[in-house]
Amino acid sequence: MTISSKSTADAIRAAADLLFEAARSGTPCAPVRTLLAEGDVAGAYAVQELNTQRALAAGRRLAGRKIGLTSVAVQKQLGVTQPDYGMLFADMARGEAQDVSLADVLQPKVEAEIAFVLGRDLMHEQLTAADLFRAIEYAVPAVEIVGSRVQNWDIKITDTIADNASSGLYVLGSRPVRLPDFDPRLCGMVMEKSGEPVSVGAGAACLGSPLNAALWLAQVMARAGHPLRAGDTILSGALGPMVSVQPGDVFDVRIEGLGAVRAAFANE
């Protein structure tokens, strides 16, 4: 499925170049929405696709997708009625025992999420919840380290979509759990920084259930001709408010029935 963009090819290329250079140089850029037609979501995804193809051409490997804007409150704030998505590359993954360098992500913030890992392809455009349930191999708790190539997080919907849904890095927990063994909708979440709670939430905060978000993504990807494949990781969306990061911060996330995951940042 292709939706025509209202923006010119030159404008899309200029926006992609601006974000690409910001990522390369480590210096955030001005918002790219001024280059695109107002509210041009299709144009913003075209920007994202240009930089995705650049990444693939440079040898980076796709490892899955991330879902953003799963909070109804945030959707209303940005004037949209559905989530957005971005690409996960293998070099964005970090281990729990590995200090994350702040040099690797611009203007970082953290979110607690449920990650689903697929054991089957999801190829069909008319996917059902049952298709998704069969395809999910396991789930793990995750910390998404979001980042923005746009100065001061001055973003509207077209900025964040163009900027790969404000992606950065991610950390997955190390104890896989099968879908029948926990409740993605009702599970509670707490994120602590140095032992103090900084974000709390539940699965229901993510489009009513993280499984709803994952099904939306699978359907959209199939219709767009980029279906999810076995082995892909889905970051299904935040379970609570995002939190800013400072050097030396250590975040511990616990999700009921799913376990724990830690993201630690280098004291740079």
C-alpha positions as CSV (number, residue, x, y, z in Angstrom):
1,M,0.0,0.0,0.0
2,T,1.4,3.4,-1.0
3,I,0.0,6.7,0.0
4,S,1.1,9.7,-2.1
5,S,3.2,12.3,-0.5
6,K,2.3,16.0,-0.7
7,S,6.0,17.0,-0.5
8,T,8.3,17.2,-3.5
9,A,11.1,14.7,-4.0
10,D,13.6,17.4,-3.5
11,A,12.1,18.3,-0.1
12,I,12.1,14.7,1.0
13,R,15.7,14.3,0.0
14,A,16.7,17.5,1.8
15,A,15.0,16.4,5.0
16,A,16.7,13.0,4.8
17,D,20.0,14.6,4.2
18,L,19.5,16.9,7.3
19,L,18.7,14.0,9.6
20,F,21.5,11.8,8.1
21,E,24.1,14.5,8.7
22,A,22.8,15.1,12.3
23,A,23.3,11.4,13.0
24,R,26.7,11.4,11.4
25,S,28.0,14.5,13.1
26,G,26.4,14.1,16.5
27,T,24.9,17.6,16.2
28,P,21.1,17.9,16.3
29,C,19.4,19.7,13.4
30,A,16.5,22.0,13.0
31,P,13.0,20.4,12.7
32,V,12.5,18.9,9.2
33,R,8.7,19.6,9.2
34,T,9.5,23.0,7.7
35,L,10.8,21.2,4.6
36,L,7.7,19.0,4.1
37,A,4.1,19.8,3.3
38,E,2.2,20.4,6.5
39,G,1.1,17.2,8.2
40,D,2.6,15.1,5.3
41,V,2.9,11.7,7.1
42,A,3.5,9.9,3.8
43,G,6.3,12.3,3.0
44,A,7.8,11.8,6.5
45,Y,7.8,8.0,6.0
46,A,9.5,8.6,2.6
47,V,12.3,10.5,4.4
48,Q,12.6,7.6,6.9
49,E,12.8,5.1,4.0
50,L,15.6,7.0,2.3
51,N,17.7,6.8,5.4
52,T,16.8,3.2,5.9
53,Q,18.1,2.4,2.5
54,R,21.2,4.3,3.2
55,A,21.8,2.3,6.3
56,L,21.2,-1.0,4.6
57,A,23.6,0.0,1.8
58,A,26.2,0.7,4.4
59,G,25.9,-2.8,5.7
60,R,23.6,-2.4,8.7
61,R,21.1,-5.2,9.3
62,L,17.5,-4.9,10.1
63,A,16.5,-6.7,13.3
64,G,12.9,-5.6,13.8
65,R,10.7,-2.6,14.3
66,K,9.7,-0.2,17.0
67,I,6.3,1.3,17.7
68,G,5.9,4.8,18.9
69,L,3.0,7.1,19.9
70,T,1.1,4.3,21.6
71,S,-0.2,6.6,24.3
72,V,-3.6,8.2,23.5
73,A,-2.5,11.3,25.4
74,V,0.6,11.7,23.3
75,Q,-1.4,11.1,20.1
76,K,-3.7,13.9,20.9
77,Q,-0.8,16.1,21.7
78,L,0.7,15.5,18.2
79,G,-2.7,15.6,16.5
80,V,-2.7,12.0,15.2
81,T,-5.0,9.0,15.8
82,Q,-2.6,6.1,15.4
83,P,0.9,5.1,16.3
84,D,4.0,5.4,14.2
85,Y,6.9,3.0,13.5
86,G,10.6,3.0,12.9
87,M,13.3,0.5,12.0
88,L,15.4,-1.5,14.5
89,F,18.9,-2.3,13.3
90,A,21.1,-4.9,14.9
91,D,23.8,-2.3,15.9
92,M,21.2,-0.6,18.0
93,A,21.0,-3.4,20.5
94,R,23.0,-3.2,23.8
95,G,23.5,-5.8,26.5
96,E,22.4,-5.6,30.1
97,A,26.0,-5.9,31.3
98,Q,27.2,-3.2,28.9
99,D,27.5,0.4,29.8
100,V,25.8,2.5,27.2
101,S,27.8,5.4,25.8
102,L,25.9,8.7,25.6
103,A,27.9,9.4,22.5
104,D,25.9,6.7,20.7
105,V,22.5,8.4,21.0
106,L,21.5,12.1,20.7
107,Q,19.4,13.6,23.5
108,P,18.6,10.2,25.1
109,K,15.5,9.3,27.1
110,V,14.4,5.9,28.3
111,E,11.1,4.0,28.1
112,A,10.1,0.7,29.6
113,E,8.5,-1.7,27.1
114,I,7.6,-5.2,26.3
115,A,9.5,-6.7,23.4
116,F,8.1,-9.5,21.3
117,V,10.3,-11.8,19.3
118,L,8.8,-13.6,16.3
119,G,9.1,-17.3,15.5
120,R,7.1,-17.0,12.2
121,D,6.7,-14.6,9.3
122,L,3.7,-12.4,9.3
123,M,3.2,-12.0,5.6
124,H,-0.6,-11.5,5.1
125,E,-2.2,-8.1,4.9
126,Q,-5.4,-9.3,6.7
127,L,-3.7,-10.5,9.8
128,T,-5.7,-11.5,12.9
129,A,-4.8,-11.5,16.6
130,A,-4.6,-15.3,16.4
131,D,-2.0,-15.0,13.6
132,L,0.0,-12.8,15.8
133,F,-0.3,-15.1,18.9
134,R,1.0,-18.0,16.9
135,A,3.9,-16.0,15.5
136,I,5.2,-14.7,18.8
137,E,8.0,-17.0,20.0
138,Y,8.5,-15.2,23.3
139,A,8.5,-11.8,25.1
140,V,11.1,-10.1,27.2
141,P,11.2,-6.8,29.2
142,A,13.0,-4.0,27.3
143,V,14.4,-0.5,27.8
144,E,14.1,1.6,24.7
145,I,16.7,4.4,24.6
146,V,14.9,6.9,22.4
147,G,16.9,9.7,20.8
148,S,16.2,12.7,18.6
149,R,18.3,14.1,15.8
150,V,16.1,17.2,16.1
151,Q,17.3,20.0,18.4
152,N,15.7,20.1,21.8
153,W,13.2,17.4,20.9
154,D,11.3,20.1,19.1
155,I,9.1,17.6,17.2
156,K,5.8,17.3,15.6
157,I,4.4,14.1,14.0
158,T,6.3,14.5,10.7
159,D,9.6,15.2,12.5
160,T,9.5,12.0,14.6
161,I,8.4,9.8,11.7
162,A,11.1,11.1,9.4
163,D,13.6,10.6,12.3
164,N,12.9,6.9,12.3
165,A,10.3,7.3,15.1
166,S,13.0,9.0,17.3
167,S,14.8,5.7,17.6
168,G,18.1,5.3,19.4
169,L,19.2,2.1,21.1
170,Y,17.5,-0.7,23.1
171,V,18.3,-3.3,25.8
172,L,16.5,-6.6,26.0
173,G,16.0,-8.7,29.2
174,S,17.7,-12.1,29.2
175,R,14.8,-14.4,30.4
176,P,12.4,-15.2,27.5
177,V,8.8,-15.8,28.6
178,R,6.1,-17.5,26.5
179,L,3.0,-15.5,25.8
180,P,0.6,-17.8,27.8
181,D,2.8,-17.3,30.9
182,F,2.0,-13.6,31.6
183,D,-0.7,-11.0,30.9
184,P,0.6,-8.3,28.5
185,R,-2.5,-6.2,29.1
186,L,-2.7,-6.2,32.9
187,C,1.0,-6.5,33.9
188,G,2.3,-3.7,36.0
189,M,5.6,-1.9,35.3
190,V,8.0,0.1,37.5
191,M,11.2,1.8,36.4
192,E,13.7,2.8,39.0
193,K,16.7,5.1,38.8
194,S,19.3,4.3,41.5
195,G,16.5,2.6,43.5
196,E,13.9,5.4,43.2
197,P,10.8,5.0,41.1
198,V,10.8,7.4,38.1
199,S,8.1,5.8,35.8
200,V,5.2,3.5,36.5
201,G,2.6,2.1,34.2
202,A,0.9,-1.1,32.9
203,G,0.4,-2.9,29.7
204,A,-3.0,-1.3,29.2
205,A,-1.3,2.1,28.7
206,C,0.0,0.8,25.3
207,L,-3.0,1.0,23.0
208,G,-5.0,-1.0,25.6
209,S,-2.5,-3.9,25.3
210,P,1.0,-4.2,23.8
211,L,-0.5,-7.0,21.6
212,N,-2.8,-4.5,20.0
213,A,0.2,-2.4,19.1
214,A,2.1,-5.3,17.7
215,L,-0.9,-6.4,15.6
216,W,-1.3,-2.9,14.2
217,L,2.4,-2.9,13.3
218,A,2.2,-6.3,11.6
219,Q,-0.8,-5.3,9.5
220,V,0.8,-2.0,8.5
221,M,4.1,-3.6,7.6
222,A,2.4,-6.3,5.5
223,R,0.4,-3.7,3.6
224,A,3.5,-1.6,3.0
225,G,5.3,-4.5,1.5
226,H,7.8,-4.9,4.3
227,P,6.3,-7.7,6.4
228,L,7.7,-8.8,9.7
229,R,9.8,-12.0,9.6
230,A,10.8,-14.8,11.9
231,G,13.5,-13.5,14.3
232,D,12.3,-9.9,14.2
233,T,12.1,-8.0,17.5
234,I,9.1,-5.8,18.1
235,L,9.4,-3.0,20.6
236,S,5.7,-2.6,21.3
237,G,5.6,0.9,22.9
238,A,6.0,2.6,26.3
239,L,4.2,1.3,29.3
240,G,4.8,4.6,31.2
241,P,6.3,8.1,30.8
242,M,9.7,8.5,29.3
243,V,12.6,9.7,31.5
244,S,15.6,11.8,30.6
245,V,19.1,10.3,30.9
246,Q,22.2,11.7,32.6
247,P,25.8,10.3,32.6
248,G,26.1,7.4,35.1
249,D,22.4,6.7,35.4
250,V,21.3,3.2,36.0
251,F,17.7,2.2,35.2
252,D,16.1,-1.0,36.5
253,V,12.7,-2.1,35.0
254,R,10.4,-4.7,36.4
255,I,7.4,-5.9,34.6
256,E,4.9,-8.2,36.4
257,G,5.2,-11.8,35.2
258,L,7.9,-10.9,32.7
259,G,10.9,-10.2,34.8
260,A,13.5,-7.4,34.9
261,V,16.0,-5.6,32.7
262,R,18.7,-3.0,33.4
263,A,20.1,-0.2,31.3
264,A,23.3,1.4,32.6
265,F,24.9,4.5,31.1
266,A,28.6,5.3,31.2
267,N,29.7,8.1,33.5
268,E,31.2,10.2,30.7
